Amino acid sequence: MSAHPAIPVLETRDLILRGYRESDFPAFAAFAASERSRFVGGPQSRHDSWRSFMASIGHWALRGYGMWVIEHRDTGAMAGRVGVILNDGWHEPELGWHIYDGFEGRGFAYQACLAARAHAARHFGLNPLMSYIDAANDRSLRLARRLGCCFERDVEVVGQPCQLWRHPIEELR
Amino acid sequence: MTPRLTDTPVLETDRLTLRAFGRQDIEDGVAFLQTERTRYMFGPMKSHETWNHMAGLIGHWAIRGFGLFAICLKGSDAAIGDAGLLMPEGYHEPELGWGVWSAEHEGKGIAHEAALAVRAHAYRDHGWSTLVSYIDPDNARSIALAKRLGCTLDPDARLPDLPDWEGTLTYRHPAPAEVPS
């Protein structure tokens, strides 16, 4: 019996963007428990991580889009997540990215975001996207600029202040 | 393209249809989760948590291959409750759970009918040999239903490794050979 919502697979030079497997949970929970998750709702208990993990899959079924697992092609390891998020309380669909410990500084987030953004424009009709970024999250601000984003306005998301950055319009060819 | 759950089972009883949760249930589910009726589960929840919770019920189906069904009255696709099989992280064995979403549908044997169908499904289609139901000691209605379902207290059961579970009662369901198929 298969009960999976269909999640498309995207490939980049170093990465495979794909749906979720139970075996992804330990890496997911380790990130969520770490200080690395402080700008994306963490750190979280293992139980809360499980709830987020389940909800991330259900998001695809409910919205028709969501966050992919980023698999590092050479090692098969889970390197993070990327994709489009529209949780309750969001202003509009957001392009989000999380890069796990040991996989940063190699351009993976950039690769993953470009692939996800292009797919979202072409297949989800979401164009241009935005990203919420904490004003103290230097790495993500740097990546947003590299992705061609512009600061649009200060917002509050579920009670938390953050910045809304606007992505460039994807050219559909 | 709308990704959705495919090939999830549908259970039929005399009065009910049980099917996996979907987009059509979000509004009613979100409303239920913010009511006092969830006080013996984990609620009431804050509004922004409820959508994630409903999404999580669908994720559970995807990862486990089983999950919580929406209970619908035959001839209607509106969920009036939930019943199904749960195995979140931290559990040591699967649970049969149920909930009736409004007082209007209480006292009519709906949870009983749904729970019997889910238990038969678990034993028949998954080949399981036992099930538990975790119940708050103050939840008199659910304790009465567990007894009606032939469950007995299992003081030796290992409770889930989750916060705030101390004091929760474990009712063990009769084995497949002890229930009429």
Interface residues (C-beta under 8 A of the other chain):
Chain A: M1 S2 A3 H4 P5 A6 I7 Y20 R21 E22 F25 S45 R46 H47 S49 W50 R51 S52 F53 M54 A55 S56 I57 G58 H59 W60 A61 L62 G64 N87 D88 G89 H123 V158
Chain B: M1 T2 P3 R4 L5 T6 D7 T8 P9 A20 G22 R23 I26 S47 H48 T50 W51 N52 H53 M54 A55 G56 L57 I58 G59 H60 W61 A62 I63 G65 F66 G67 P88 E89 G90 L162 P163
